[in-house]
Amino acid sequence: MTTSTTITVGGQTVNRLGFGAMRITGPGIWGPPRDHDEAIAVLRRAVELGVDFIDTADSYGPAISEELIAEALHPYGHVRVGTKAGLLRTGPDAWFPCGRPEYLRQECELSLRRLGQESLDLFQLHRIDPSVSPDDQFGLLADLLEEGKVRAVGLSEVSVEQIEAARAVVPISTVQNLYNVANRQSEAVLDYCESNGIGFIPWFPVAAGSLARPGGDLDQLATQAGCTVAQLSLAWLLARSPVMMPIPGTSSVAHVEENCAASSVELDAAVVSALNGLTA
């Protein structure tokens, strides 16, 4: 990862290729992982390979992902941990927005406790709760920033209009939306982030579906580029914008090694042009 470029988020400079810690939990992102020791090894191996930004959420597990991160990496040194709040969990694969200010504050305090930090490096609103005034949610984030409970604030799954509304209340350092080479529904949001110096964290960064199937367009281009489909997907994201911060996640040491190698993949102009022209 020594060749990976960096980005500064809330005054903290990190490598743009990070690690998403959702899948180190159990099936349905619920409960502990099937293999605890492998989950710890994945986190430590990612850092050994140069990852210094870990993305998680209080709802992953719930709580399990943050607890594993603390067990594997605390004290964090140069590693930055971004977490999220704003979703309730009632069971495997069940997620419900909850943006009540008192709930968001509680989850911030619990994340601080679990991660063993005095201030969260990045605190992201996992979803804007449509049943709560957006300004109340943004205002709570502003309060936490002013109090020093968090060092930077981010949003997740938002439109340009929602980012602008939030920025009227609190500085926004990152936006985390679904985006990959096969799904570019957040293109306008990415462009806005680039124009305004906001980090863009694409969740689900490795393309899947028909484009990524064996023998498909991505598979052929990956062969041409001398890399895997996962590496090609991540390398394209890194080349797409200087504010891009991919966070590929996995529960396998082998896969984290494969993903981290994407930072050294150099794509020629022909491959980049072909990728830019792909449609799902």
N, C-alpha and C positions, 0 to 999 in steps of 0.2 A: 504493500500500500504506500510505499515511499513516493511513488509517482502520482498519487491521487492529489487533486487540488483540494483546497480547503474553503471553508465559508465561516463567517463570523455571525454568531447568533446571540443577541443580547450581550455583546461584549466578550463572548466565549468563542474561540476559534477551534473548529473541529474538522476532521476529514469528511468530505462529502459522502463517502460510502460508509453508512452506519450499519446497525444491526437492529432488527425488529424482534422484540422478545415476547411476542404473543404465543408462538407455537412451542415454547418450552413448558407450557402448562399441559393439562390433561385433555382428553378428547372433548370436543365441543368448547374448548377454552375454559374448561371447568375442572377444578381440582388439581391435584399434583400430577407431575409428569409420570409416565409409565417407568421411565428410567431417570431417577434423580441425579445419579452421578454423571450421566451423559449430558443432562441439561447444564450442570455446573461446568463440565468440560467444554461445552459449546461456547458459553459465555467467556470463559478464560481464553479459549483458542482464538475467538474473534478479536479480543484485545491484543493477544500476542501477534496477530497478523496486521495490527495497525488500526483497528476500529477504536475510535474514541468517542463515539456517540451511540448510546443505547436508547431505543425508544420502547416504552412500555405503557401500561395503564393500570389504574387501581382495579379495573374490571376484569383484567386478565387473570382468571383463576377462580373467583376474584382474589386479589392480594398475592396470590402465589408467585406471579412473575416478579413483582417487586421484591418479595422475600428471597427468591433465588438469586436475583441480581445482587442484593446486599450480601448474601452468603458467599457468592463467588468473587465479588469485586471490591467490597468495602474494606479499607478506605479507598476511594476511587482514584486519587491522584489526578492525572490529567484527563481521565475519562468523565464525560458528561452524560447525565441520565435525564432524558425527557420523559415525563409521565403525563397521563391524561385523567380527567374526571368528567362526569356528566352522564354516565350510563349506569342504570341499575341492572343487576343480574338476578334472575329467578330460576336459572337452571342452564344446562348445556345449550349453547347456541341461542340463548334467549337474551335480548338486549333491549332496554327501554330507556329513553332519554329522561334525565332528571336534572334540571338546571336551577333548582331552588338555591338561592345564595347560601343558605345555611348548610345545605347538603354539599355544595362545592367546597365550602370552607372546611367542613368536617373531613372530606376526602383529601384535601390538601394536608391537613394535620396528620391524618393517618399515613399518607404517603411519606411525609417527613419522618414519621416514626419508623415505618418499615424500612425505608432506604437509609436511615441513620444520618440524615442531613439536617442542617439548620436552615437551609434555603434550597428550594428545588431549582435545578439548573434550567428547566423548561417545564412550564405547566400549561397543558393544552386543554381547551374545552372540547371534549370528545364529540359532542353534538350540541347544537343549539336546540334547547327545549322549546317547542312551539307553544307550550302552555304557560310559559313564564316570559315576562317582558325581557326582550333581548338586552335592553339597557341595564336591567337588574343583574343579568348574568355577566355582562361586560364590566359593570361597575364593581362587582365582587372581584373580578380578575385584577382590576385597577387597584383595589384596596390591598390585595395580597402583594402586588408588586410594590406599592408604596410602603407597606409594612416590612418588606424584606423577606417575606415568606417564600417568594419566588423571584428568580433572577430574570426571567423572560417569559412571555405569554404567547401561546399559539392557539390556532383554531383548527377544526377538522370538519371535512365535508361541508364546505361553505361556497357561496357564490361571491362574485366580485362585489355585489351590492352589500352582502353581509359583512365582508371584510371592511368595506368603507364605513359601514355603520359602527363596527367594533372600533376601528381606528379613531373615530371621533371621541371615544371614551377612554381607550387604553392603547398603548403601543403594541403592535402585533409583530412578532419576530418570525413566526413560521406559520405555514398553512399546510395541512395534511389532507390530501384528497386522493381518491382512486385515480391512478394514471399509470399507463404502461404503453408499450409500443402498439398493442392491439386495442387499447381503450383510451382514447384521447378526449373524453367528454369534458375534461377540465382544462382544455387548451387555453381558454380565455383567462381562467384563474392563474394558470402558470405564467402567461404573458403579463398579467397584472403584477404578480409577485416579482417577476424579473424587472419590470419597470420601476418598482418601488423598493427594491432591495430586501425583499422578504424571502426567507428560505422556503422552498417548496419540497415537502416530504411526500413522495408518491407511495401510498400504501398499495399492496399487491403489485410490486414493481416488476416482477418476472411474468412475462406474457404467458398466457395459457390458451386453451381452446384450439380451434382449427388451424390457426396460423402457426402454432407451436408443435403440432403433431409431427411424428416421424415422417420425413419426406415432404413436409410442408415448406412454406416460404421461409420461415425463420430457421428451420433445420438446414435448408440448403444454404442460406446466407451464413449461418454459423460455421458450416463446413468450409465455405469460401474464406471466412475470416480466421479459421483455425482455432475455434473456441466452441464452447457449449452454447445451447440456446439460452440458458440462464445468464451466462457471461455476456452474450451478445445483447440481451435485453437490458442488462445493467450498464454495459458500456455505452449503449445508445442513449440511455437516460443521462449519464454523466456528460455526454457530448451535446445533449439537447439544450442545456441551459446551465449557466454558472451558478444559479441558485438552487439547482436540483440536489436533493439529499436522499437518495434511495436507501431504504432500510429493509433489505431482504431478510426474511426470518426463516429459521429452520430448527429442528430438534436434533440434527445430525452434525457431528464434527466434520465429516467428509463434505457435506453440503456447504457448511460455513467456509471451508477451505476453497471450494469451487467458487462460491460467490465472491469472496474477497479477492480472488485472482482477477476478477473483472476489471479492477482498477488499473491493471497493466495491459489490458487489451486495447490495441490501437486500431481503430476502424478507418479504412481508406474511404475516399470521397464516394466511390461507387457504391460501397456497402451502405454508407450513411444515406445516400440518395435513395437507394432501394428501400431501406427501412422507413424513411420519411414518407415514401409513397405507398406503404402498405395500408390496407384497410381490412378490418375484420369481416 
